[in-house]
Amino acid sequence: MQGQCPVCDGTIQVVDNVEISEVIKCQDCQNSLEVMAVDKDSQAITVKEAPKVEEDWGE
Ligand SMILES: [Zn+2]
């Protein structure tokens, strides 16, 4: 399976059993990407930039 990174336009390689809503990481720009759709026929995935969850909640 592969898809295209919306951030850097690089190609993303993922395992064939990747699931929708899974968060993967772009090997090129290291951004976290959420899987939006999986097309098993064309072996392609659609991803979007995942919301950053690196906030320090503090207190
Ligand atoms: Zn990227």
N, CA, C, O and the ligand as a Tripos MOL2 file, in Angstrom:
@<TRIPOS>MOLECULE
protein
  237   235    60     0     0
PROTEIN
NO_CHARGES

@<TRIPOS>ATOM
      1 N           0.8420   -1.2010    0.0000 N.3       1 MET1
      2 CA          0.0000    0.0000    0.0000 C.3       1 MET1
      3 C           0.8760    1.2490    0.0000 C.2       1 MET1
      4 O           1.9320    1.2940    0.6300 O.2       1 MET1
      5 N           0.4190    2.2280   -0.7030 N.am      2 GLN2
      6 CA          1.1040    3.5010   -0.5900 C.3       2 GLN2
      7 C           0.1470    4.6590   -0.8120 C.2       2 GLN2
      8 O          -0.9370    4.5130   -1.3770 O.2       2 GLN2
      9 N           0.5910    5.8020   -0.3470 N.am      3 GLY3
     10 CA         -0.2220    6.9950   -0.4980 C.3       3 GLY3
     11 C           0.6980    8.1790   -0.6960 C.2       3 GLY3
     12 O           1.9160    8.0370   -0.8020 O.2       3 GLY3
     13 N           0.0860    9.3530   -0.7440 N.am      4 GLN4
     14 CA          0.8770   10.5500   -0.9480 C.3       4 GLN4
     15 C           0.7340   11.4750    0.2470 C.2       4 GLN4
     16 O          -0.3710   11.7590    0.7100 O.2       4 GLN4
     17 N           1.8570   11.9300    0.7250 N.am      5 CYS5
     18 CA          1.8530   12.8220    1.8830 C.3       5 CYS5
     19 C           1.3180   14.1970    1.4650 C.2       5 CYS5
     20 O           1.8180   14.7920    0.5110 O.2       5 CYS5
     21 N           0.3000   14.7050    2.1800 N.am      6 PRO6
     22 CA         -0.2540   16.0190    1.8330 C.3       6 PRO6
     23 C           0.6660   17.1620    2.2630 C.2       6 PRO6
     24 O           0.4810   18.3060    1.8480 O.2       6 PRO6
     25 N           1.6410   16.8460    3.0830 N.am      7 VAL7
     26 CA          2.5280   17.8890    3.5900 C.3       7 VAL7
     27 C           3.7120   18.1060    2.6530 C.2       7 VAL7
     28 O           4.0180   19.2360    2.2730 O.2       7 VAL7
     29 N           4.3750   17.0090    2.2860 N.am      8 CYS8
     30 CA          5.5960   17.1550    1.4900 C.3       8 CYS8
     31 C           5.4550   16.5330    0.1030 C.2       8 CYS8
     32 O           6.4040   16.5630   -0.6810 O.2       8 CYS8
     33 N           4.2840   15.9700   -0.2150 N.am      9 ASP9
     34 CA          4.0460   15.3200   -1.5030 C.3       9 ASP9
     35 C           4.9000   14.0820   -1.7320 C.2       9 ASP9
     36 O           5.0050   13.5830   -2.8520 O.2       9 ASP9
     37 N           5.4970   13.6030   -0.6780 N.am     10 GLY10
     38 CA          6.3070   12.3920   -0.7990 C.3      10 GLY10
     39 C           5.4360   11.1490   -0.8120 C.2      10 GLY10
     40 O           4.2690   11.1940   -0.4220 O.2      10 GLY10
     41 N           6.0000   10.0530   -1.2570 N.am     11 THR11
     42 CA          5.2770    8.7840   -1.2640 C.3      11 THR11
     43 C           5.4170    8.1010    0.0890 C.2      11 THR11
     44 O           6.5070    8.0250    0.6570 O.2      11 THR11
     45 N           4.2940    7.6090    0.5900 N.am     12 ILE12
     46 CA          4.2800    6.9500    1.8870 C.3      12 ILE12
     47 C           4.0490    5.4660    1.6620 C.2      12 ILE12
     48 O           3.1070    5.0730    0.9740 O.2      12 ILE12
     49 N           4.9000    4.6550    2.2350 N.am     13 GLN13
     50 CA          4.7160    3.2090    2.1720 C.3      13 GLN13
     51 C           4.1130    2.7420    3.4780 C.2      13 GLN13
     52 O           4.6070    3.0790    4.5540 O.2      13 GLN13
     53 N           3.0480    1.9680    3.3870 N.am     14 VAL14
     54 CA          2.4360    1.4350    4.6030 C.3      14 VAL14
     55 C           2.1720   -0.0520    4.4400 C.2      14 VAL14
     56 O           2.1660   -0.5810    3.3290 O.2      14 VAL14
     57 N           1.9570   -0.7110    5.5600 N.am     15 VAL15
     58 CA          1.6650   -2.1400    5.5110 C.3      15 VAL15
     59 C           0.3230   -2.3700    4.8160 C.2      15 VAL15
     60 O          -0.5370   -1.4890    4.8140 O.2      15 VAL15
     61 N           0.1480   -3.5420    4.2310 N.am     16 ASP16
     62 CA         -1.0560   -3.8140    3.4450 C.3      16 ASP16
     63 C          -2.3260   -3.8760    4.2960 C.2      16 ASP16
     64 O          -3.4280   -3.6660    3.7880 O.2      16 ASP16
     65 N          -2.1700   -4.1630    5.5830 N.am     17 ASN17
     66 CA         -3.3760   -4.2670    6.4230 C.3      17 ASN17
     67 C          -3.6180   -2.9940    7.2320 C.2      17 ASN17
     68 O          -4.2120   -3.0350    8.3100 O.2      17 ASN17
     69 N          -3.1580   -1.8770    6.7050 N.am     18 VAL18
     70 CA         -3.3790   -0.5990    7.3800 C.3      18 VAL18
     71 C          -4.8860   -0.3310    7.4750 C.2      18 VAL18
     72 O          -5.6520   -0.7000    6.5850 O.2      18 VAL18
     73 N          -5.2860    0.3070    8.5550 N.am     19 GLU19
     74 CA         -6.7180    0.5340    8.7610 C.3      19 GLU19
     75 C          -7.0490    2.0210    8.7910 C.2      19 GLU19
     76 O          -6.2180    2.8650    9.1250 O.2      19 GLU19
     77 N          -8.3020    2.3080    8.4260 N.am     20 ILE20
     78 CA         -8.7790    3.6880    8.4460 C.3      20 ILE20
     79 C          -8.7160    4.2290    9.8760 C.2      20 ILE20
     80 O          -9.0510    3.5440   10.8430 O.2      20 ILE20
     81 N          -8.2830    5.4590    9.9670 N.am     21 SER21
     82 CA         -8.0980    6.2020   11.2250 C.3      21 SER21
     83 C          -6.7910    5.8620   11.9310 C.2      21 SER21
     84 O          -6.4780    6.4150   12.9850 O.2      21 SER21
     85 N          -6.0360    4.9470   11.3380 N.am     22 GLU22
     86 CA         -4.7230    4.6670   11.8860 C.3      22 GLU22
     87 C          -3.7960    5.8590   11.6250 C.2      22 GLU22
     88 O          -3.8750    6.4970   10.5760 O.2      22 GLU22
     89 N          -2.9360    6.1450   12.5720 N.am     23 VAL23
     90 CA         -1.9920    7.2460   12.3860 C.3      23 VAL23
     91 C          -0.6300    6.6860   12.0140 C.2      23 VAL23
     92 O          -0.0560    5.8580   12.7220 O.2      23 VAL23
     93 N          -0.1320    7.1640   10.8800 N.am     24 ILE24
     94 CA          1.1660    6.7160   10.4020 C.3      24 ILE24
     95 C           2.0930    7.9260   10.3220 C.2      24 ILE24
     96 O           1.6690    9.0660   10.5130 O.2      24 ILE24
     97 N           3.3460    7.6590   10.0400 N.am     25 LYS25
     98 CA          4.3010    8.7520    9.9700 C.3      25 LYS25
     99 C           4.9440    8.7770    8.5880 C.2      25 LYS25
    100 O           5.3550    7.7460    8.0550 O.2      25 LYS25
    101 N           5.0210    9.9780    8.0240 N.am     26 CYS26
    102 CA          5.6910   10.1280    6.7350 C.3      26 CYS26
    103 C           7.1880    9.9520    6.9230 C.2      26 CYS26
    104 O           7.7960   10.5730    7.7950 O.2      26 CYS26
    105 N           7.7770    9.0940    6.0900 N.am     27 GLN27
    106 CA          9.2070    8.8530    6.2340 C.3      27 GLN27
    107 C          10.0370   10.0510    5.7980 C.2      27 GLN27
    108 O          11.1890   10.2080    6.2030 O.2      27 GLN27
    109 N           9.4370   10.8910    4.9690 N.am     28 ASP28
    110 CA         10.1830   12.0340    4.4380 C.3      28 ASP28
    111 C          10.1770   13.2290    5.3840 C.2      28 ASP28
    112 O          11.2320   13.7720    5.7120 O.2      28 ASP28
    113 N           8.9800   13.6410    5.8230 N.am     29 CYS29
    114 CA          8.8970   14.8670    6.6220 C.3      29 CYS29
    115 C           8.5890   14.5800    8.0900 C.2      29 CYS29
    116 O           8.5410   15.5000    8.9070 O.2      29 CYS29
    117 N           8.3780   13.2980    8.4290 N.am     30 GLN30
    118 CA          8.1600   12.8870    9.8230 C.3      30 GLN30
    119 C           6.8570   13.4230   10.4140 C.2      30 GLN30
    120 O           6.6630   13.3740   11.6290 O.2      30 GLN30
    121 N           5.9700   13.9320    9.5710 N.am     31 ASN31
    122 CA          4.6820   14.3820   10.0860 C.3      31 ASN31
    123 C           3.7790   13.1780   10.3500 C.2      31 ASN31
    124 O           3.8820   12.1540    9.6750 O.2      31 ASN31
    125 N           2.9100   13.3110   11.3200 N.am     32 SER32
    126 CA          1.9280   12.2670   11.5970 C.3      32 SER32
    127 C           0.7480   12.4400   10.6580 C.2      32 SER32
    128 O           0.2390   13.5470   10.4840 O.2      32 SER32
    129 N           0.3190   11.3460   10.0590 N.am     33 LEU33
    130 CA         -0.7570   11.3770    9.0750 C.3      33 LEU33
    131 C          -1.8230   10.3660    9.4590 C.2      33 LEU33
    132 O          -1.5170    9.2480    9.8740 O.2      33 LEU33
    133 N          -3.0810   10.7730    9.3150 N.am     34 GLU34
    134 CA         -4.1820    9.8800    9.6310 C.3      34 GLU34
    135 C          -4.7370    9.2790    8.3460 C.2      34 GLU34
    136 O          -4.9670    9.9860    7.3660 O.2      34 GLU34
    137 N          -4.9490    7.9800    8.3630 N.am     35 VAL35
    138 CA         -5.4890    7.2960    7.1900 C.3      35 VAL35
    139 C          -6.9820    7.5820    7.0770 C.2      35 VAL35
    140 O          -7.7530    7.2730    7.9860 O.2      35 VAL35
    141 N          -7.3830    8.1750    5.9520 N.am     36 MET36
    142 CA         -8.7860    8.5320    5.7510 C.3      36 MET36
    143 C          -9.5290    7.4990    4.9170 C.2      36 MET36
    144 O         -10.7180    7.2580    5.1260 O.2      36 MET36
    145 N          -8.8250    6.8940    3.9770 N.am     37 ALA37
    146 CA         -9.4690    5.9290    3.0920 C.3      37 ALA37
    147 C          -8.4430    4.9170    2.6120 C.2      37 ALA37
    148 O          -7.2640    5.2280    2.4440 O.2      37 ALA37
    149 N          -8.9180    3.7050    2.3980 N.am     38 VAL38
    150 CA         -8.0560    2.6470    1.8970 C.3      38 VAL38
    151 C          -8.7220    2.0440    0.6600 C.2      38 VAL38
    152 O          -9.8560    1.5690    0.7180 O.2      38 VAL38
    153 N          -8.0000    2.0720   -0.4500 N.am     39 ASP39
    154 CA         -8.5150    1.4910   -1.6810 C.3      39 ASP39
    155 C          -7.7470    0.2090   -1.9780 C.2      39 ASP39
    156 O          -6.6370    0.2480   -2.5070 O.2      39 ASP39
    157 N          -8.3440   -0.9170   -1.6340 N.am     40 LYS40
    158 CA         -7.6270   -2.1810   -1.7730 C.3      40 LYS40
    159 C          -7.4100   -2.5550   -3.2430 C.2      40 LYS40
    160 O          -6.4620   -3.2730   -3.5600 O.2      40 LYS40
    161 N          -8.2590   -2.0850   -4.1240 N.am     41 ASP41
    162 CA         -8.1110   -2.4210   -5.5330 C.3      41 ASP41
    163 C          -6.8630   -1.7990   -6.1320 C.2      41 ASP41
    164 O          -6.0910   -2.4630   -6.8240 O.2      41 ASP41
    165 N          -6.6780   -0.5160   -5.8560 N.am     42 SER42
    166 CA         -5.5210    0.1590   -6.4360 C.3      42 SER42
    167 C          -4.3570    0.2290   -5.4550 C.2      42 SER42
    168 O          -3.3280    0.8450   -5.7370 O.2      42 SER42
    169 N          -4.5330   -0.4150   -4.2880 N.am     43 GLN43
    170 CA         -3.4620   -0.4560   -3.2890 C.3      43 GLN43
    171 C          -3.0100    0.9470   -2.8940 C.2      43 GLN43
    172 O          -1.8210    1.2140   -2.7170 O.2      43 GLN43
    173 N          -3.9910    1.8310   -2.7620 N.am     44 ALA44
    174 CA         -3.6670    3.2130   -2.4400 C.3      44 ALA44
    175 C          -4.4110    3.6590   -1.1860 C.2      44 ALA44
    176 O          -5.5300    3.2180   -0.9220 O.2      44 ALA44
    177 N          -3.7850    4.5220   -0.4360 N.am     45 ILE45
    178 CA         -4.4530    5.0940    0.7230 C.3      45 ILE45
    179 C          -4.5300    6.6060    0.5680 C.2      45 ILE45
    180 O          -3.7280    7.2290   -0.1270 O.2      45 ILE45
    181 N          -5.5270    7.1700    1.2420 N.am     46 THR46
    182 CA         -5.6500    8.6250    1.3010 C.3      46 THR46
    183 C          -5.3980    9.0350    2.7490 C.2      46 THR46
    184 O          -5.9740    8.4710    3.6790 O.2      46 THR46
    185 N          -4.5420   10.0110    2.9180 N.am     47 VAL47
    186 CA         -4.2250   10.4380    4.2770 C.3      47 VAL47
    187 C          -4.3900   11.9460    4.4260 C.2      47 VAL47
    188 O          -4.3560   12.6960    3.4500 O.2      47 VAL47
    189 N          -4.5670   12.3640    5.6650 N.am     48 LYS48
    190 CA         -4.5560   13.7890    5.9570 C.3      48 LYS48
    191 C          -3.6070   14.0140    7.1310 C.2      48 LYS48
    192 O          -3.2460   13.0820    7.8500 O.2      48 LYS48
    193 N          -3.2240   15.2480    7.2990 N.am     49 GLU49
    194 CA         -2.3260   15.5570    8.3880 C.3      49 GLU49
    195 C          -3.0530   15.3190    9.7100 C.2      49 GLU49
    196 O          -4.1450   15.8460    9.9220 O.2      49 GLU49
    197 N          -2.4640   14.5460   10.5780 N.am     50 ALA50
    198 CA         -3.0960   14.2580   11.8650 C.3      50 ALA50
    199 C          -2.9250   15.4410   12.8010 C.2      50 ALA50
    200 O          -1.9010   16.1230   12.7760 O.2      50 ALA50
    201 N          -3.9370   15.6800   13.6290 N.am     51 PRO51
    202 CA         -3.8010   16.7740   14.5960 C.3      51 PRO51
    203 C          -2.6540   16.4900   15.5520 C.2      51 PRO51
    204 O          -2.4560   15.3630   16.0050 O.2      51 PRO51
    205 N          -1.9210   17.5220   15.8360 N.am     52 LYS52
    206 CA         -0.7790   17.3310   16.7180 C.3      52 LYS52
    207 C          -1.2500   17.1240   18.1560 C.2      52 LYS52
    208 O          -2.0970   17.8620   18.6590 O.2      52 LYS52
    209 N          -0.7010   16.1360   18.7870 N.am     53 VAL53
    210 CA         -1.0940   15.8410   20.1640 C.3      53 VAL53
    211 C           0.1190   15.8970   21.0750 C.2      53 VAL53
    212 O           0.2830   15.0940   21.9950 O.2      53 VAL53
    213 N           0.9490   16.8620   20.7870 N.am     54 GLU54
    214 CA          2.1590   16.9950   21.5860 C.3      54 GLU54
    215 C           2.0040   18.0700   22.6500 C.2      54 GLU54
    216 O           2.9800   18.4950   23.2700 O.2      54 GLU54
    217 N           0.7600   18.5040   22.8550 N.am     55 GLU55
    218 CA          0.5220   19.5210   23.8680 C.3      55 GLU55
    219 C           0.9390   19.0200   25.2460 C.2      55 GLU55
    220 O           0.7590   17.8530   25.5950 O.2      55 GLU55
    221 N           1.4870   19.9250   25.9920 N.am     56 ASP56
    222 CA          1.7770   19.6180   27.3880 C.3      56 ASP56
    223 C           0.5880   20.1090   28.2100 C.2      56 ASP56
    224 O           0.3840   21.3100   28.3870 O.2      56 ASP56
    225 N          -0.1770   19.1600   28.6990 N.am     57 TRP57
    226 CA         -1.4060   19.5460   29.3960 C.3      57 TRP57
    227 C          -1.1030   20.2290   30.7330 C.2      57 TRP57
    228 O          -1.9080   21.0120   31.2380 O.2      57 TRP57
    229 N           0.0350   19.9300   31.2800 N.am     58 GLY58
    230 CA          0.4780   20.6290   32.4980 C.3      58 GLY58
    231 C          -0.4310   20.4180   33.6930 C.2      58 GLY58
    232 O          -1.3550   19.6040   33.6540 O.2      58 GLY58
    233 N          -0.1670   21.1350   34.7150 N.am     59 GLU59
    234 CA         -0.9190   21.1260   35.9630 C.3      59 GLU59
    235 C          -1.2070   19.7140   36.4250 C.2      59 GLU59
    236 O          -1.8350   19.5220   37.4660 O.2      59 GLU59
    237 ZN          5.6900   14.0240    4.2290 Zn       60 ZN60
@<TRIPOS>BOND
     1     1     2 1
     2     2     3 1
     3     3     4 2
     4     3     5 am
     5     5     6 1
     6     6     7 1
     7     7     8 2
     8     7     9 am
     9     9    10 1
    10    10    11 1
    11    11    12 2
    12    11    13 am
    13    13    14 1
    14    14    15 1
    15    15    16 2
    16    15    17 am
    17    17    18 1
    18    18    19 1
    19    19    20 2
    20    19    21 am
    21    21    22 1
    22    22    23 1
    23    23    24 2
    24    23    25 am
    25    25    26 1
    26    26    27 1
    27    27    28 2
    28    27    29 am
    29    29    30 1
    30    30    31 1
    31    31    32 2
    32    31    33 am
    33    33    34 1
    34    34    35 1
    35    35    36 2
    36    35    37 am
    37    37    38 1
    38    38    39 1
    39    39    40 2
    40    39    41 am
    41    41    42 1
    42    42    43 1
    43    43    44 2
    44    43    45 am
    45    45    46 1
    46    46    47 1
    47    47    48 2
    48    47    49 am
    49    49    50 1
    50    50    51 1
    51    51    52 2
    52    51    53 am
    53    53    54 1
    54    54    55 1
    55    55    56 2
    56    55    57 am
    57    57    58 1
    58    58    59 1
    59    59    60 2
    60    59    61 am
    61    61    62 1
    62    62    63 1
    63    63    64 2
    64    63    65 am
    65    65    66 1
    66    66    67 1
    67    67    68 2
    68    67    69 am
    69    69    70 1
    70    70    71 1
    71    71    72 2
    72    71    73 am
    73    73    74 1
    74    74    75 1
    75    75    76 2
    76    75    77 am
    77    77    78 1
    78    78    79 1
    79    79    80 2
    80    79    81 am
    81    81    82 1
    82    82    83 1
    83    83    84 2
    84    83    85 am
    85    85    86 1
    86    86    87 1
    87    87    88 2
    88    87    89 am
    89    89    90 1
    90    90    91 1
    91    91    92 2
    92    91    93 am
    93    93    94 1
    94    94    95 1
    95    95    96 2
    96    95    97 am
    97    97    98 1
    98    98    99 1
    99    99   100 2
   100    99   101 am
   101   101   102 1
   102   102   103 1
   103   103   104 2
   104   103   105 am
   105   105   106 1
   106   106   107 1
   107   107   108 2
   108   107   109 am
   109   109   110 1
   110   110   111 1
   111   111   112 2
   112   111   113 am
   113   113   114 1
   114   114   115 1
   115   115   116 2
   116   115   117 am
   117   117   118 1
   118   118   119 1
   119   119   120 2
   120   119   121 am
   121   121   122 1
   122   122   123 1
   123   123   124 2
   124   123   125 am
   125   125   126 1
   126   126   127 1
   127   127   128 2
   128   127   129 am
   129   129   130 1
   130   130   131 1
   131   131   132 2
   132   131   133 am
   133   133   134 1
   134   134   135 1
   135   135   136 2
   136   135   137 am
   137   137   138 1
   138   138   139 1
   139   139   140 2
   140   139   141 am
   141   141   142 1
   142   142   143 1
   143   143   144 2
   144   143   145 am
   145   145   146 1
   146   146   147 1
   147   147   148 2
   148   147   149 am
   149   149   150 1
   150   150   151 1
   151   151   152 2
   152   151   153 am
   153   153   154 1
   154   154   155 1
   155   155   156 2
   156   155   157 am
   157   157   158 1
   158   158   159 1
   159   159   160 2
   160   159   161 am
   161   161   162 1
   162   162   163 1
   163   163   164 2
   164   163   165 am
   165   165   166 1
   166   166   167 1
   167   167   168 2
   168   167   169 am
   169   169   170 1
   170   170   171 1
   171   171   172 2
   172   171   173 am
   173   173   174 1
   174   174   175 1
   175   175   176 2
   176   175   177 am
   177   177   178 1
   178   178   179 1
   179   179   180 2
   180   179   181 am
   181   181   182 1
   182   182   183 1
   183   183   184 2
   184   183   185 am
   185   185   186 1
   186   186   187 1
   187   187   188 2
   188   187   189 am
   189   189   190 1
   190   190   191 1
   191   191   192 2
   192   191   193 am
   193   193   194 1
   194   194   195 1
   195   195   196 2
   196   195   197 am
   197   197   198 1
   198   198   199 1
   199   199   200 2
   200   199   201 am
   201   201   202 1
   202   202   203 1
   203   203   204 2
   204   203   205 am
   205   205   206 1
   206   206   207 1
   207   207   208 2
   208   207   209 am
   209   209   210 1
   210   210   211 1
   211   211   212 2
   212   211   213 am
   213   213   214 1
   214   214   215 1
   215   215   216 2
   216   215   217 am
   217   217   218 1
   218   218   219 1
   219   219   220 2
   220   219   221 am
   221   221   222 1
   222   222   223 1
   223   223   224 2
   224   223   225 am
   225   225   226 1
   226   226   227 1
   227   227   228 2
   228   227   229 am
   229   229   230 1
   230   230   231 1
   231   231   232 2
   232   231   233 am
   233   233   234 1
   234   234   235 1
   235   235   236 2
@<TRIPOS>SUBSTRUCTURE
     1 MET1         2 RESIDUE 1 A MET
     2 GLN2         6 RESIDUE 1 A GLN
     3 GLY3        10 RESIDUE 1 A GLY
     4 GLN4        14 RESIDUE 1 A GLN
     5 CYS5        18 RESIDUE 1 A CYS
     6 PRO6        22 RESIDUE 1 A PRO
     7 VAL7        26 RESIDUE 1 A VAL
     8 CYS8        30 RESIDUE 1 A CYS
     9 ASP9        34 RESIDUE 1 A ASP
    10 GLY10       38 RESIDUE 1 A GLY
    11 THR11       42 RESIDUE 1 A THR
    12 ILE12       46 RESIDUE 1 A ILE
    13 GLN13       50 RESIDUE 1 A GLN
    14 VAL14       54 RESIDUE 1 A VAL
    15 VAL15       58 RESIDUE 1 A VAL
    16 ASP16       62 RESIDUE 1 A ASP
    17 ASN17       66 RESIDUE 1 A ASN
    18 VAL18       70 RESIDUE 1 A VAL
    19 GLU19       74 RESIDUE 1 A GLU
    20 ILE20       78 RESIDUE 1 A ILE
    21 SER21       82 RESIDUE 1 A SER
    22 GLU22       86 RESIDUE 1 A GLU
    23 VAL23       90 RESIDUE 1 A VAL
    24 ILE24       94 RESIDUE 1 A ILE
    25 LYS25       98 RESIDUE 1 A LYS
    26 CYS26      102 RESIDUE 1 A CYS
    27 GLN27      106 RESIDUE 1 A GLN
    28 ASP28      110 RESIDUE 1 A ASP
    29 CYS29      114 RESIDUE 1 A CYS
    30 GLN30      118 RESIDUE 1 A GLN
    31 ASN31      122 RESIDUE 1 A ASN
    32 SER32      126 RESIDUE 1 A SER
    33 LEU33      130 RESIDUE 1 A LEU
    34 GLU34      134 RESIDUE 1 A GLU
    35 VAL35      138 RESIDUE 1 A VAL
    36 MET36      142 RESIDUE 1 A MET
    37 ALA37      146 RESIDUE 1 A ALA
    38 VAL38      150 RESIDUE 1 A VAL
    39 ASP39      154 RESIDUE 1 A ASP
    40 LYS40      158 RESIDUE 1 A LYS
    41 ASP41      162 RESIDUE 1 A ASP
    42 SER42      166 RESIDUE 1 A SER
    43 GLN43      170 RESIDUE 1 A GLN
    44 ALA44      174 RESIDUE 1 A ALA
    45 ILE45      178 RESIDUE 1 A ILE
    46 THR46      182 RESIDUE 1 A THR
    47 VAL47      186 RESIDUE 1 A VAL
    48 LYS48      190 RESIDUE 1 A LYS
    49 GLU49      194 RESIDUE 1 A GLU
    50 ALA50      198 RESIDUE 1 A ALA
    51 PRO51      202 RESIDUE 1 A PRO
    52 LYS52      206 RESIDUE 1 A LYS
    53 VAL53      210 RESIDUE 1 A VAL
    54 GLU54      214 RESIDUE 1 A GLU
    55 GLU55      218 RESIDUE 1 A GLU
    56 ASP56      222 RESIDUE 1 A ASP
    57 TRP57      226 RESIDUE 1 A TRP
    58 GLY58      230 RESIDUE 1 A GLY
    59 GLU59      234 RESIDUE 1 A GLU
    60 ZN60       237 GROUP 0 **** ****
